[in-house]
Amino acid sequence: MSWSLRYAIKSYVLSAIWTAPVIAVVLEQVTFRIAYVHQLDFGWIPGFVVNREGTIALADYLISSSIAFVVFTFSSLIVAIQVASGQLTPRIIATTLLRDRVIRWSVGLFVYVLLLAIGIKARVDTVPRFLVSTSAIFGLVSVVAFMFLIDHAARLLRPVNIVWRLAQQGLVVIDDVYPDPIPPSSIPPQAPEDLGPPERTILHTGSSAILIAVNLKALVAEAKREDVIIELVPRVGDFVAKDDALFRLRGRGATQLADRFLRGQVAFGRERTIEQDSTFASRVIVDIAIKALSPAINDPTTAVIAIDQLQRLLRTVGKRDLRNDWIRDGDGKVRVIFGTPDWEDFVHLTFREVRHYGAGNFQVVRRLRAMIENILQSLPESRLPAVRQERELLDRTVEKLYMFPEDLALARIPDPQGLGGGSAPIQMPSRPAK
């Protein structure tokens, strides 16, 4: 099994909600049959002692309540997906909702209790007493889990929690893609080597899809073994059509590398995922912000909440070394060329669309200016020219949109809250005369 197939299976399982119920089915069958066949009866658990009629009533209650819990959970999830995709962005379905562990394992618990109750009712005269008491305890746990699930789902769908989760995932990806801190400005960047034309070009032979992940360790090891340089043509997140260039190979061993092995080290999917895509978290948060700014929704406060997390992501990536397209082996030789977004890519993604759609709103322009001022004070000088350009563009935009001098002056004040956090510069109180 190739790495790309294993990765695709893993990615699917992580975003599939049916895996937890299936695990619950297997676990219930194993535990119930072992306890029933071997008659592992440890007696009644104190406080959960029932007679035959009580056992039947308990099983009926557990069956009906578990079915109700499962139906309500899936119905609520469908409604949540519709509301979240309409109000925020459809891209949070796979990245946030379907991967939520509380929802998945709550459904697994309900299915386990349901099957356990069915097994007890079918063997009411011979089932071990310990299982009956255990099922009663699981029934109480299910009620508590259901109440917690309702509260969790309500909190999960709040925009502040959605964008915070996306930012958390984005920070993990940034740590993985850009692990090194930015070097001192006195260290000049290494000039790219002149590699010349490639000896071989390997095309993408599968169906057209999005490049979602790459097994860099295997590519570096194979390139070192064959003494070649492997260039991955598309970036993670790029759409790759059939017969597009996928790899370019340079070096004496370029003809020795197997096409099947190389194609097996890249994973494709129908849509972008967040695991190795360093800009995708910012992309989704920007989508949430600009949808909130649309005339149909008109929710600038949600856009301000999104800008809070964009500032968090941009500050983090601004402190990392982004010059890692040239991946070297332990001997310092270039082995893999793997393109990743640079600083300007992150800056443009963070500012341009939000400014374009939100420049007419006081909250947005003031929050954008506060983010710019914060970044200018916290990042090294090498990162600042692109940010200063965004400040200049913001100034030119507000000058064009705000006709009244009072509105223009208000729009030029940085405010971390958008509007209401400070509309005038702080003045020190005058000292009383002695």
NUFI-5263 format. One record per residue (C-alpha): residue in three letters; x, y, z. Coordinates in steps of 0.1 Angstrom, whole numbers, padded with zeros to 4 digits, always signed. Layout:
BEGIN
ALAXYZ;...
***
This chain:
BEGIN
MET+0000+0000+0000;SER+0015+0033-0011;TRP+0019+0063+0013;SER-0007+0083-0007;LEU-0033+0056-0002;ARG-0026+0053+0035;TYR-0028+0091+0038;ALA-0061+0092+0019;ILE-0076+0065+0041;LYS-0064+0083+0073;SER-0078+0116+0061;TYR-0112+0100+0053;VAL-0115+0082+0086;LEU-0107+0114+0105;SER-0135+0133+0088;ALA-0160+0104+0087;ILE-0186+0105+0115;TRP-0196+0068+0111;THR-0163+0055+0124;ALA-0172+0060+0161;PRO-0205+0041+0159;VAL-0188+0012+0140;ILE-0162+0010+0167;ALA-0190+0010+0193;VAL-0208-0019+0175;VAL-0176-0040+0175;LEU-0169-0031+0212;GLU-0204-0040+0223;GLN-0204-0073+0205;VAL-0170-0083+0220;THR-0178-0072+0256;PHE-0214-0086+0256;ARG-0205-0120+0241;ILE-0175-0125+0263;ALA-0196-0117+0294;TYR-0226-0138+0283;VAL-0207-0168+0270;HIS-0184-0171+0300;GLN-0211-0159+0324;LEU-0189-0133+0339;ASP-0212-0122+0367;PHE-0198-0101+0394;GLY-0233-0095+0410;TRP-0254-0065+0412;ILE-0238-0031+0415;PRO-0252-0013+0446;GLY-0279+0011+0438;PHE-0286-0006+0404;VAL-0305-0037+0415;VAL-0336-0046+0395;ASN-0359-0077+0391;ARG-0369-0093+0359;GLU-0397-0068+0351;GLY-0374-0040+0360;THR-0348-0053+0336;ILE-0373-0054+0308;ALA-0384-0018+0316;LEU-0348-0006+0318;ALA-0340-0022+0285;ASP-0371-0006+0269;TYR-0361+0028+0283;LEU-0325+0025+0271;ILE-0336+0014+0236;SER-0361+0043+0231;SER-0338+0069+0247;SER-0307+0059+0227;ILE-0327+0059+0194;ALA-0340+0094+0203;PHE-0305+0106+0211;VAL-0290+0093+0179;VAL-0319+0107+0157;PHE-0317+0141+0175;THR-0279+0143+0172;PHE-0279+0136+0134;SER-0308+0159+0128;SER-0291+0187+0147;LEU-0259+0180+0128;ILE-0276+0184+0095;VAL-0292+0217+0106;ALA-0259+0228+0119;ILE-0241+0221+0086;GLN-0268+0240+0067;VAL-0266+0270+0090;ALA-0229+0271+0093;SER-0222+0267+0056;GLY-0248+0294+0048;GLN-0237+0319+0075;LEU-0200+0312+0076;THR-0184+0290+0049;PRO-0190+0255+0036;ARG-0153+0247+0041;ILE-0158+0244+0079;ILE-0178+0212+0074;ALA-0149+0190+0068;THR-0123+0210+0088;THR-0144+0215+0120;LEU-0178+0199+0122;LEU-0172+0164+0110;ARG-0139+0161+0129;ASP-0154+0171+0162;ARG-0146+0143+0187;VAL-0174+0152+0211;ILE-0201+0146+0184;ARG-0185+0115+0171;TRP-0179+0097+0204;SER-0213+0108+0218;VAL-0229+0090+0189;GLY-0207+0060+0196;LEU-0218+0059+0232;PHE-0255+0061+0222;VAL-0250+0032+0198;TYR-0232+0011+0224;VAL-0260+0016+0249;LEU-0286+0008+0223;LEU-0271-0025+0213;LEU-0263-0034+0249;ALA-0300-0029+0259;ILE-0312-0050+0229;GLY-0289-0078+0239;ILE-0301-0077+0275;LYS-0338-0077+0266;ALA-0333-0106+0242;ARG-0317-0127+0270;VAL-0334-0113+0300;ASP-0335-0146+0319;THR-0299-0156+0314;VAL-0280-0123+0311;PRO-0254-0117+0339;ARG-0267-0093+0366;PHE-0235-0073+0363;LEU-0244-0064+0327;VAL-0279-0052+0337;SER-0264-0029+0364;THR-0237-0017+0339;SER-0264-0009+0313;ALA-0283+0012+0339;ILE-0251+0032+0346;PHE-0244+0037+0309;GLY-0280+0049+0305;LEU-0274+0077+0331;VAL-0241+0085+0314;SER-0259+0088+0280;VAL-0283+0113+0295;VAL-0255+0134+0308;ALA-0236+0130+0275;PHE-0266+0141+0256;MET-0271+0173+0277;PHE-0234+0181+0273;LEU-0236+0175+0236;ILE-0264+0200+0232;ASP-0244+0226+0251;HIS-0212+0217+0232;ALA-0229+0220+0198;ALA-0244+0254+0206;ARG-0210+0267+0216;LEU-0192+0250+0187;LEU-0213+0269+0161;ARG-0205+0303+0175;PRO-0183+0322+0150;VAL-0157+0330+0177;ASN-0152+0293+0184;ILE-0151+0283+0147;VAL-0124+0308+0138;TRP-0105+0300+0170;ARG-0104+0263+0161;LEU-0093+0271+0126;ALA-0065+0293+0138;GLN-0054+0266+0162;GLN-0052+0241+0133;GLY-0034+0267+0112;LEU-0008+0273+0139;VAL+0000+0236+0140;VAL+0005+0235+0103;ILE+0028+0266+0104;ASP+0049+0248+0131;ASP+0052+0218+0108;VAL+0058+0236+0075;TYR+0080+0264+0089;PRO+0097+0250+0120;ASP+0127+0274+0121;PRO+0126+0309+0135;ILE+0135+0338+0111;PRO+0172+0343+0110;PRO+0189+0376+0119;SER+0187+0402+0092;SER+0225+0403+0090;ILE+0224+0368+0075;PRO+0219+0371+0037;PRO+0195+0346+0021;GLN+0211+0318+0001;ALA+0209+0324-0036;PRO+0191+0297-0055;GLU+0213+0273-0073;ASP+0213+0272-0111;LEU+0201+0237-0117;GLY+0196+0238-0155;PRO+0170+0219-0174;PRO+0155+0187-0159;GLU+0166+0153-0172;ARG+0130+0139-0167;THR+0095+0152-0162;ILE+0069+0130-0146;LEU+0033+0138-0154;HIS+0002+0133-0133;THR-0017+0103-0147;GLY-0045+0101-0122;SER-0078+0121-0123;SER-0077+0158-0119;ALA-0076+0168-0082;ILE-0061+0190-0055;LEU-0027+0182-0042;ILE-0033+0179-0004;ALA-0001+0163+0011;VAL+0034+0152+0003;ASN+0057+0127+0019;LEU+0088+0148+0020;LYS+0109+0125+0042;ALA+0105+0096+0017;LEU+0113+0119-0013;VAL+0145+0133+0004;ALA+0157+0098+0013;GLU+0151+0085-0022;ALA+0167+0115-0038;LYS+0198+0110-0016;ARG+0199+0073-0025;GLU+0198+0079-0062;ASP+0218+0112-0060;VAL+0192+0133-0077;ILE+0172+0165-0071;ILE+0134+0160-0071;GLU+0113+0191-0079;LEU+0076+0190-0070;VAL+0060+0213-0096;PRO+0027+0221-0079;ARG+0023+0234-0044;VAL+0001+0219-0017;GLY-0034+0232-0024;ASP-0029+0236-0062;PHE-0053+0220-0087;VAL-0035+0194-0108;ALA-0051+0183-0141;LYS-0044+0150-0158;ASP-0011+0151-0177;ASP+0002+0182-0159;ALA+0038+0182-0148;LEU+0041+0166-0113;PHE+0079+0161-0108;ARG+0110+0173-0125;LEU+0141+0152-0119;ARG+0177+0163-0122;GLY+0209+0143-0117;ARG+0227+0112-0129;GLY+0201+0088-0113;ALA+0171+0106-0127;THR+0163+0077-0150;GLN+0165+0052-0121;LEU+0136+0066-0101;ALA+0104+0047-0105;ASP+0074+0068-0116;ARG+0051+0047-0094;PHE+0071+0053-0063;LEU+0072+0091-0068;ARG+0034+0093-0076;GLY+0028+0073-0044;GLN+0044+0100-0023;VAL+0018+0127-0031;ALA-0018+0126-0020;PHE-0047+0141-0039;GLY-0082+0150-0029;ARG-0114+0167-0041;GLU-0108+0198-0020;ARG-0080+0215+0000;THR-0074+0202+0035;ILE-0056+0219+0064;GLU-0030+0193+0074;GLN-0001+0205+0052;ASP-0016+0235+0036;SER-0001+0265+0054;THR-0024+0291+0040;PHE-0057+0272+0041;ALA-0066+0282+0077;SER-0062+0318+0067;ARG-0081+0312+0035;VAL-0111+0298+0054;ILE-0111+0326+0080;VAL-0109+0352+0053;ASP-0139+0335+0036;ILE-0158+0338+0069;ALA-0149+0375+0072;ILE-0159+0385+0037;LYS-0191+0365+0038;ALA-0200+0383+0071;LEU-0194+0416+0052;SER-0218+0406+0024;PRO-0250+0427+0021;ALA-0271+0396+0027;ILE-0255+0390+0061;ASN-0241+0424+0071;ASP-0223+0412+0103;PRO-0191+0432+0106;THR-0186+0420+0142;THR-0180+0385+0129;ALA-0155+0400+0105;VAL-0137+0417+0134;ILE-0135+0383+0152;ALA-0120+0368+0121;ILE-0094+0395+0119;ASP-0084+0388+0155;GLN-0073+0353+0144;LEU-0058+0365+0112;GLN-0035+0387+0132;ARG-0026+0358+0154;LEU-0017+0337+0123;LEU+0002+0364+0105;ARG+0023+0374+0135;THR+0033+0337+0140;VAL+0043+0331+0104;GLY+0061+0365+0103;LYS+0085+0351+0130;ARG+0093+0320+0110;ASP+0119+0313+0083;LEU+0100+0310+0051;ARG+0130+0302+0029;ASN+0126+0265+0029;ASP+0117+0257-0007;TRP+0152+0240-0010;ILE+0152+0209+0012;ARG+0186+0195+0019;ASP+0198+0162+0033;GLY+0221+0157+0062;ASP+0251+0165+0041;GLY+0237+0199+0031;LYS+0230+0190-0005;VAL+0197+0201-0021;ARG+0175+0170-0026;VAL+0139+0182-0030;ILE+0125+0215-0043;PHE+0091+0220-0026;GLY+0074+0254-0031;THR+0057+0270-0002;PRO+0040+0304+0003;ASP+0062+0333+0010;TRP+0056+0363+0033;GLU+0039+0384+0006;ASP+0015+0355-0001;PHE+0004+0355+0036;VAL+0001+0393+0037;HIS-0019+0396+0006;LEU-0042+0368+0017;THR-0048+0384+0051;PHE-0055+0420+0040;ARG-0065+0424+0004;GLU-0100+0408+0002;VAL-0110+0419+0037;ARG-0101+0455+0029;HIS-0118+0454-0005;TYR-0151+0441+0010;GLY-0150+0459+0044;ALA-0134+0493+0037;GLY-0168+0509+0040;ASN-0173+0497+0076;PHE-0158+0516+0105;GLN-0153+0484+0125;VAL-0133+0467+0098;VAL-0110+0495+0088;ARG-0102+0504+0124;ARG-0095+0468+0132;LEU-0074+0463+0101;ARG-0054+0494+0111;ALA-0049+0481+0146;MET-0036+0448+0132;ILE-0012+0466+0110;GLU+0001+0487+0139;ASN+0005+0456+0160;ILE+0024+0437+0133;LEU+0047+0467+0126;GLN+0057+0468+0163;SER+0062+0430+0168;LEU+0080+0417+0136;PRO+0115+0423+0124;GLU+0123+0450+0098;SER+0125+0425+0069;ARG+0088+0418+0072;LEU+0076+0454+0074;PRO+0077+0467+0038;ALA+0048+0445+0027;VAL+0028+0455+0058;ARG+0035+0492+0053;GLN+0022+0489+0017;GLU-0011+0475+0031;ARG-0013+0505+0055;GLU-0008+0528+0025;LEU-0035+0510+0005;LEU-0059+0512+0035;ASP-0052+0549+0038;ARG-0059+0555+0001;THR-0091+0534+0003;VAL-0106+0552+0032;GLU-0098+0586+0017;LYS-0117+0576-0014;LEU-0148+0562+0005;TYR-0153+0586+0034;MET-0164+0620+0022;PHE-0168+0638+0056;PRO-0137+0648+0075;GLU-0151+0636+0108;ASP-0158+0601+0094;LEU-0123+0600+0078;ALA-0107+0609+0110;LEU-0126+0582+0129;ALA-0117+0556+0103;ARG-0080+0563+0107;ILE-0079+0555+0144;PRO-0067+0520+0151;ASP-0090+0501+0174;PRO-0086+0464+0184;GLN-0123+0462+0191;GLY-0133+0477+0157;LEU-0155+0504+0171;GLY-0158+0513+0207;GLY-0123+0504+0220;GLY-0110+0540+0217;SER-0119+0568+0194;ALA-0095+0594+0206;PRO-0058+0593+0216;ILE-0051+0589+0253;GLN-0041+0621+0270;MET-0021+0622+0302;PRO-0038+0642+0330;SER-0022+0675+0337;ARG-0004+0679+0370;PRO-0020+0702+0396;ALA-0002+0734+0402;LYS+0018+0735+0434;
***
